[in-house]
């Protein structure tokens, strides 16, 4: 069964447009995937930087909460001192 000339005149341009649209869609999808990959890498780098900063803050917090550091701050900034044994009074109910 042969296709008529009129059918070919309609089908060929439609197939050409379909191929062109498919190629444009493939190019757009590739471009979008590259954009998303770049965004993902940027977010991963941000996450890594935040994890490093979090680790540094945890170290700083552990250093600030040591007994010796708290005692030094109490002495230097608040002018506190450990009372002498004779100055200590134990109060019981």
Secondary structure, 3 states (H helix, E strand, C coil): CCCCHHHHHHHHHHHHHHHHHHHHHHHHHHHHHHHHHHHHHHHHHHHHHHHHHHHHHHHHHHHHCCHHHHHHHHHHCCCCCCCCHHHCCCCCC
